């Protein structure tokens, strides 16, 4: 290990390596070179109930989150959370809530 092998050194000097690889231009292979690739590689945030909830709810409608909340409230205390109170709190028709 500490001594240099002269025969091995001479043979290594005779070795010549050539490369046949070529550079692949991936930008030229794209179908639309004017369209840039996305910069962000993060996954899209998954929503709680499978879809994005609306920011504004029109009267007479409710979101899935609101429906789950008033159903849970009614199951926990049906005397306090009657269909009249749910209809007034969430601006719904009473006959729709009572079905």
Secondary structure, 3 states (H helix, E strand, C coil): CCCCCHHHHHHHHHCCCCCCCCCCCHHHHCCCCCCCCCCCCCCCCCCCCCCCCCCCCCCCCCCHHHHHHHHHHHHHCCCCCCHHHHHHHCCCCHHHHCC
